[in-house]
Each structure stands twice: as structure tokens, then as C-alpha cells.
């Protein structure tokens, strides 16, 4: 695949929560986040709007990244300066028995 955009994987350091679970700490300063930029594609899939209950908009996107991209389900993807939450496990795609690319679903909620 020929990628014409740049997508940044953003990873927060982990901390142990009050229940003992290890989880990403997104409250740290921007300088503490690990950012790795990859050539990729970032495409919209769908958008939904709730104007009655919470006045919010949720959009879903799919990122196409090279097979060596290091992306995990608790990371975020930054595209054109906007951070999107990774939704589910990244999918490794193969072609003729070799790694070809990674597909990642991501979403953004704005408003209520």
C-alpha cells in the first residue's frame, strides 16, 4: 500500500489505579506522552449525532498503518492535530503469507 498521510500513535505512561489495575495515565503533560509517526491513511467510516439526550457527536474512522506499526488498544491516534481513541484490537492483515498492513478502528466523541 502507498500511504500519503501521516498518523501518529500516541501512548501514555501507565500507572496503577486504586483498584490495582495498570492503565494508561492520560493526565500527564503532553511532553510525557510517547509519539510515533507512521505513514498511513486515515478514513472516516460513520458519524452519529445525539441532539436530544446529550448533544454529542460520535465519529468512527479507520486507520491503515504499515505492518511494523506499534499500536495497542489503549493508545490514541493523532491525525491532523486531533486525537482519536483506538477502538478494539488492531488487526494485522497478511497478503500471500506475509505481513501487509495493520487496520485500526478509532473514534472521537465531541459534546455532552
Secondary structure, DSSP 8 states (H G I E B T S, - for coil): ----EEEEEEE--EEE-TTS-EEE-TTS-GGGSEEEEEEEEEEEEEEEEETTTT-EEEEEEEEEEETT----TT-EEEETTEEEEE-S--EEEEETTEEEEEEEEEEEEEE-
